[in-house]
Amino acid sequence: MERITFAVPGTDEKVEFYVLEQTQINGRNYLLVTESDDEEESEAFILKDLSEDGDEEAVYEIVEEDEELEAVSGVFAELLEDIDLE
């Protein structure tokens, strides 16, 4: 499982996530991540890549809008049939 580190804007804080899966929908990249490599005991988040072509660094935000969250989580549920995404 790939591990990635994000810098929190405006602070020196760094946050580490483990990537369970990634997908692209309508030209936008999404990551399904957890804070722990123990999939059974960890909360999952869906991150959306907001960066544009040519940007030096990727910019991600947690998907919170209900309709988008439902649609993207459905795609991840199909990709990861053996993981319960509740």
Contacts in CASP RR format, 6 or more apart in sequence:
PFRMAT RR
TARGET T0000
AUTHOR 0000-0000-0000
METHOD contacts of the structure
MODEL  1
MERITFAVPGTDEKVEFYVLEQTQINGRNYLLVTESDDEEESEAFILKDL
SEDGDEEAVYEIVEEDEELEAVSGVFAELLEDIDLE
1 18 0 8 1.000
1 19 0 8 1.000
1 20 0 8 1.000
1 37 0 8 1.000
2 18 0 8 1.000
2 19 0 8 1.000
3 16 0 8 1.000
3 17 0 8 1.000
3 18 0 8 1.000
3 19 0 8 1.000
3 37 0 8 1.000
4 16 0 8 1.000
4 17 0 8 1.000
4 18 0 8 1.000
4 19 0 8 1.000
4 31 0 8 1.000
4 33 0 8 1.000
5 14 0 8 1.000
5 15 0 8 1.000
5 16 0 8 1.000
5 17 0 8 1.000
6 14 0 8 1.000
6 15 0 8 1.000
6 16 0 8 1.000
6 17 0 8 1.000
6 60 0 8 1.000
7 13 0 8 1.000
7 14 0 8 1.000
8 14 0 8 1.000
8 15 0 8 1.000
16 35 0 8 1.000
17 31 0 8 1.000
17 33 0 8 1.000
17 34 0 8 1.000
17 35 0 8 1.000
17 45 0 8 1.000
17 47 0 8 1.000
18 33 0 8 1.000
18 34 0 8 1.000
18 35 0 8 1.000
18 36 0 8 1.000
18 37 0 8 1.000
18 42 0 8 1.000
19 31 0 8 1.000
19 32 0 8 1.000
19 33 0 8 1.000
20 32 0 8 1.000
20 33 0 8 1.000
20 34 0 8 1.000
20 39 0 8 1.000
20 44 0 8 1.000
20 76 0 8 1.000
20 80 0 8 1.000
20 83 0 8 1.000
21 31 0 8 1.000
21 32 0 8 1.000
21 76 0 8 1.000
21 79 0 8 1.000
21 80 0 8 1.000
22 29 0 8 1.000
22 30 0 8 1.000
22 31 0 8 1.000
22 32 0 8 1.000
23 29 0 8 1.000
23 30 0 8 1.000
23 32 0 8 1.000
23 72 0 8 1.000
23 75 0 8 1.000
23 76 0 8 1.000
23 79 0 8 1.000
24 30 0 8 1.000
25 71 0 8 1.000
25 72 0 8 1.000
25 75 0 8 1.000
28 48 0 8 1.000
28 49 0 8 1.000
29 48 0 8 1.000
29 49 0 8 1.000
30 46 0 8 1.000
30 47 0 8 1.000
30 48 0 8 1.000
30 49 0 8 1.000
30 63 0 8 1.000
30 72 0 8 1.000
30 75 0 8 1.000
30 76 0 8 1.000
31 46 0 8 1.000
31 47 0 8 1.000
31 49 0 8 1.000
31 60 0 8 1.000
32 44 0 8 1.000
32 45 0 8 1.000
32 46 0 8 1.000
32 76 0 8 1.000
32 80 0 8 1.000
33 44 0 8 1.000
33 45 0 8 1.000
33 46 0 8 1.000
33 47 0 8 1.000
34 42 0 8 1.000
34 43 0 8 1.000
34 44 0 8 1.000
34 45 0 8 1.000
35 42 0 8 1.000
35 43 0 8 1.000
36 42 0 8 1.000
39 83 0 8 1.000
44 85 0 8 1.000
45 62 0 8 1.000
45 63 0 8 1.000
46 62 0 8 1.000
46 63 0 8 1.000
46 69 0 8 1.000
46 72 0 8 1.000
46 73 0 8 1.000
46 76 0 8 1.000
47 60 0 8 1.000
47 61 0 8 1.000
47 62 0 8 1.000
47 63 0 8 1.000
48 60 0 8 1.000
48 61 0 8 1.000
48 62 0 8 1.000
48 63 0 8 1.000
48 68 0 8 1.000
48 72 0 8 1.000
49 58 0 8 1.000
49 59 0 8 1.000
49 60 0 8 1.000
50 59 0 8 1.000
50 60 0 8 1.000
50 61 0 8 1.000
51 57 0 8 1.000
51 58 0 8 1.000
51 59 0 8 1.000
63 69 0 8 1.000
63 72 0 8 1.000
73 85 0 8 1.000
74 85 0 8 1.000
76 85 0 8 1.000
77 83 0 8 1.000
77 85 0 8 1.000
END
